[in-house]
Structure formats: C-alpha cells, structure tokens
Amino acid sequence: MQQSGGSEMEVTWEDQQNINRFSKLNNRFHELEDEIRIAKETNDNLEDASNELILTDEEVVRFQIGEVFAHVPKDEVESRIEDMKEVTTKNLEKLEEEKDSVLAQMAELKKILYGKFRDSINLEED
C-alpha cells in the first residue's frame, strides 16, 4: 500500500488480521440482513395465516406439517401458529442484536484501519 507521499506503508500482521476480521464481519453482516429479511417475511406470513384463520368458519382446517397437509382442529392450529410466531419473533430479535453487535465491531475496526491507512484503504461498499 502506498501513502499519498509515494512512500511504502507497512502492513503488519496485526493490520492484516484486522482487515481479515473486518471482511468476515462484513460477510456476516450481509448474511444477517438476509436472515432478518427471511424472518420478517416468515413473521408476516404467520400473521396472514393467523388472520385468515380468524375469518374461517370451519372447525377443522388443513395445516401443513412438513410436506403434507393434515386436517387439524382450528384451535390447535391457532395455538401452533402463535407458538411459531413467538419463536420467529425471538429469532428476529436475536438476529437484530447480532447485527447491531457486528456493526459496532465494524465501526471500531474502521476507526483503527482508517486511522492507520487513511485513503489507502477502502472499507465502504459501493
């Protein structure tokens, strides 16, 4: 890497470890964004299913278990959907917390790396 003055800037082992760590955190950040999007979609779908269940007059409804639809009492399906929503909501909260933690770690590494390399390193996404 070169500074704007044209002299070589030494990249130490620790610097390389910080760059690698930033890269791993950046990859995890993108994975988390995808997981959060999927969890939100799942939560929305469960909410829609719950609303549709409220509107139905039938006492026994078809409920998908794996790849099979089974006839299950409406009350049991309502209970299962609520349990599924609870699990998905908790998972979503956990993912959001992890995302915040990853962002904080990335910000700290950016400070360190930009402090040393200034314009010689680009950690921003285009």
C-alpha positions in Angstrom: 0.0 0.0 0.0 1.2 3.5 -0.7 0.6 6.7 1.1 -0.1 9.9 -0.9 3.5 10.9 -0.4 4.6 7.9 -2.5 6.4 6.0 0.3 5.5 2.4 1.1 3.2 1.8 4.1 4.0 -1.3 6.0 1.1 -3.6 6.7 1.8 -5.5 9.9 0.4 -8.9 10.8 -2.0 -7.2 13.2 -3.2 -4.9 10.4 -3.8 -7.9 8.2 -5.7 -9.6 11.0 -7.9 -6.5 11.4 -8.6 -6.4 7.7 -9.5 -10.1 7.7 -11.7 -9.7 10.7 -13.5 -6.7 9.1 -14.0 -8.8 5.9 -15.5 -11.7 8.0 -17.8 -9.2 9.9 -18.9 -7.6 6.6 -19.8 -11.1 5.2 -21.7 -11.9 8.4 -23.5 -8.6 8.3 -24.8 -9.4 4.8 -25.8 -12.9 5.9 -27.7 -11.4 8.9 -29.5 -8.9 6.6 -30.7 -11.9 4.5 -31.7 -13.9 7.6 -33.6 -10.9 9.0 -35.4 -10.3 5.8 -36.5 -14.0 5.7 -37.5 -14.0 9.4 -39.6 -10.8 8.7 -41.3 -12.5 5.7 -42.0 -15.6 7.8 -43.5 -13.5 10.6 -45.7 -11.7 8.1 -46.8 -15.0 6.6 -47.7 -16.3 10.0 -49.6 -13.2 10.8 -51.5 -13.5 7.5 -52.3 -17.2 8.3 -53.5 -16.2 11.7 -55.8 -13.5 10.2 -57.1 -16.0 7.6 -57.8 -18.5 10.4 -59.9 -15.9 12.3 -62.0 -15.4 9.2 -62.8 -19.1 8.6 -65.9 -20.7 9.8 -64.6 -24.2 9.7 -63.8 -26.1 12.9 -61.2 -28.3 11.2 -58.7 -26.8 8.8 -55.9 -28.0 6.6 -52.5 -27.4 8.2 -49.2 -28.1 6.5 -46.8 -30.3 8.5 -43.6 -30.8 6.5 -44.8 -31.5 3.0 -48.2 -32.9 4.0 -51.4 -31.2 4.7 -53.3 -32.6 7.7 -56.8 -31.9 9.0 -56.3 -30.3 12.4 -58.8 -28.6 14.7 -58.9 -24.9 14.3 -58.0 -24.2 18.0 -54.8 -26.4 17.7 -53.8 -24.6 14.5 -54.2 -21.2 16.2 -52.1 -22.4 19.1 -49.4 -23.7 16.7 -49.3 -20.5 14.7 -48.9 -18.4 17.9 -46.1 -20.7 19.0 -44.4 -20.3 15.6 -44.8 -16.5 15.7 -43.2 -16.4 19.1 -40.2 -18.5 18.0 -39.8 -16.4 14.9 -40.1 -13.1 16.8 -37.4 -14.2 19.3 -35.2 -15.3 16.5 -35.7 -12.0 14.8 -34.7 -10.1 17.9 -31.6 -12.2 18.3 -30.6 -11.6 14.7 -31.2 -7.8 15.2 -29.0 -7.8 18.3 -26.2 -9.7 16.5 -26.5 -7.3 13.6 -26.0 -4.3 15.9 -23.0 -6.0 17.5 -21.4 -6.7 14.1 -22.0 -3.1 13.1 -20.4 -1.8 16.3 -17.3 -4.1 15.8 -17.1 -3.0 12.1 -17.2 0.7 13.2 -14.3 0.1 15.7 -12.2 -1.7 13.0 -12.9 1.1 10.5 -11.6 3.7 13.0 -8.4 1.7 13.6 -7.8 0.9 9.9 -8.7 4.4 8.6 -6.5 5.9 11.3 -3.5 4.0 10.0 -4.1 3.8 6.3 -6.2 6.9 5.7 -7.1 7.0 1.9 -5.0 3.9 1.1 -7.8 1.6 2.2 -11.5 1.5 1.2 -13.8 -0.2 3.6 -17.0 1.3 2.2 -19.4 -0.5 -0.1 -20.2 1.0 -3.4 
